[in-house]
Amino acid sequence: MKPITTLLTGAALAGTLSTAYTAEVTVGGKNFTEQQILATMTGQYLTGLDYDVDTRSGMGSAVLRQAQENGQIDLYWEYTGTSLINYNDISERLSPEETYARVKELDAEKGLVWLAPSAANNTYALAMRADDAAERGIETLSDLADAVNADEELSFGLNAEFYARDDGWRPLLQAYDFRVGRRDVSRMDSGLVYQALRDGQVDVGLVFATDGRIPAFDFYVLKDDQNYFPAYALTPVIRQETLDAYPALAEQLNALSAQLDDDTMAALNARVDVERETIEDVAQTFLEQNDLL
C-alpha cells in the first residue's frame, strides 16, 4: 500500500481523502454469487470514495482466508460461523452474539478486525413452499417436528454433506425431537434441492437463508426457534494494518454493512442467479439506490 498523508475526519463517512498518494486497497471475494456481488459492490463503493481498489473475487474460502492472513488481501466479507468452525476449530454451540464476540477476539490475535456485522445471516435453513407451509400451519421447526410426530407425510430434500455432517441432519432431529425415516429423505446436490422443492418432489428442503431462489420460488423459511443452526452473520473483515493506515475504512464499511439483511441479499442474489443481470449492474444499482455511490 502507498502512504496516505491526511484523512479529512469531518468527511470520513463520505470518504473524501486528501492524499499525497492514492490509498490502495485489495478487496477479496469467494467463488459464489453472493460473495462476487459483495466484492464487486465493495470495490465500486470504495472506488467512489477515491480509493485505488484491486478486486479479486472467485477465490476458494480457505485460499482467501490465507491470502488475507498473508497480507495479499486487505478486506473481504466473511461469515461468523465459517471463522468460528472452519478457521478457529470451535465446535461449541453459541448464540449469534457470542459467535461474533468469539471470532472477533480470536481473529484479532491474527491481525484481523471484524467490523460491524450486517443483519444478513447466510446460515442453513429448512424451507417449504409458502402455500404448503401456510396450509399445514407450519411456521417454525418446532411446528415441523410436531407435524412429523403427528404422522403427517412429509418428504425432505437435503444435500449429501448436511445429511452426513456431525453437526447436520441427525443432531437437528435430536434437537427438535422428531424422527424422519430414510425413505423420506432424498440426498442431492444443493442446487437440485431448490428445484425439487419448487416442483413438489419434496415438501421440505435444505436451503441457505440468503439464496436468491427463496423469494424467486416463493419459499417460506421455517424459523429456527431453538437456534440450532450456527450464525453466519455476513461481516466485513479487514487487516489491522490496513485499518491503521486508513482508519476511515471502518466507518465507511460499517455504513455499507448496515444496508444488508437476509431479504436484501436474497433479492440481490436472485437478480443475478434468476433474472440473469450482471453482477456489476446489480452492485451499482444497489449502491446508487442507497446513496452510497
Stockholm file with secondary structure:
# STOCKHOLM 1.0

chainA/1-293         MKPITTLLTGAALAGTLSTAYTAEVTVGGKNFTEQQILATMTGQYLTGLDYDVDTRSGMGSAVLRQAQENGQIDLYWEYTGTSLINYNDISERLSPEETYARVKELDAEKGLVWLAPSAANNTYALAMRADDAAERGIETLSDLADAVNADEELSFGLNAEFYARDDGWRPLLQAYDFRVGRRDVSRMDSGLVYQALRDGQVDVGLVFATDGRIPAFDFYVLKDDQNYFPAYALTPVIRQETLDAYPALAEQLNALSAQLDDDTMAALNARVDVERETIEDVAQTFLEQNDLL
#=GR chainA/1-293 SS CCCCCEECGGGTTTTCEECSSCCEEEEEEESSHHHHHHHHHHHHHHHHTTCEEEEEEEECHHHHHHHHHTTSCCEEEEEHHHIIIIITCCCSCCCHHHHHHHHHHHHHTTTEEECCCCBCBCCEEEEEEHHHHHHHTCCBHHHHHHHHHTTCCCCEEEEHHHHHCTTSHHHHHHHHTCCCCGGGEEEECHHHHHHHHHTTSCSEEEEETTCTHHHHTTEEECBCTTCCSCCCBEEEEEEHHHHHHCTHHHHHHHHHHTTCBHHHHHHHHHHHHTSCCCHHHHHHHHHHHTTCC
#=GC SS_cons         CCCCCEECGGGTTTTCEECSSCCEEEEEEESSHHHHHHHHHHHHHHHHTTCEEEEEEEECHHHHHHHHHTTSCCEEEEEHHHIIIIITCCCSCCCHHHHHHHHHHHHHTTTEEECCCCBCBCCEEEEEEHHHHHHHTCCBHHHHHHHHHTTCCCCEEEEHHHHHCTTSHHHHHHHHTCCCCGGGEEEECHHHHHHHHHTTSCSEEEEETTCTHHHHTTEEECBCTTCCSCCCBEEEEEEHHHHHHCTHHHHHHHHHHTTCBHHHHHHHHHHHHTSCCCHHHHHHHHHHHTTCC
//
